[in-house]
Amino acid sequence: MPVVNVALYTGRTAEQKSDLAKAITKAISETAGIPDSATTIIFQDVEKTNWSVGGVMASES
């Protein structure tokens, strides 16, 4: 049973997350031969003030 954690900047709509969940689930199913019902996806909304890339806060760029 795959569990996929997806961290995104806060602000994505429920529809965007739903579309992404379907795409991720399909990719796992087609690639690994795992039934859709076995895949769990967890979305984490992260404020840019809590995210850094290369030592630079996302809120500063």
N, C-alpha and C positions, 0 to 999 in steps of 0.2 A: 504494500500500500504506500504509494508515494505521498509525501507531504511536502508541499512547495510553499516557501515563505517569500512573499513579495513585499518589499519596502518601497514606498513611493512618497514623493512630496505630497503633503496634504492638498486636497483640492480636486482630485479626480471624482467624477460622478459615479453613482451606482451603476449606471449603464456602461460606462467605460470599464469599470471593474468586472462587470458581468461579461462583457465582450472579451476581456483579457483572460478571465477564468476559462471561458469556452475554448479560446485559442490554445492556452497552455494545456488544458485537459486533452484536446485533440492531438496536440503534438506528442504528448506522452503516450497516448493510446496508440497512435500510428507508429511511433518509433520503437516503443518497448512492448507493444502487444498487451497492454494492461487495460482492462475494462474501464470506461469512463467513471463508473461508480466507485472505483477503488482510489481515485485521486482526490486528495484534500488540498485546498489552497487557502492560505491565510494571508490576508492583506493587512499591512501595517502602514498607517498614515503617519508620516514623520514631518514635523515642521522644519522649514529650512534652517531655523536657528539651532536645530539639533542634528544637523547633517554637515559633514565636512568631507571634501575631496582634495587630496594633495595638501592638506594643512590649511585650506581656505574654506571658511564657512560658506555654505551655499547661500545664506542670506546676504553675503557680501558681494556676490557676483551677479 
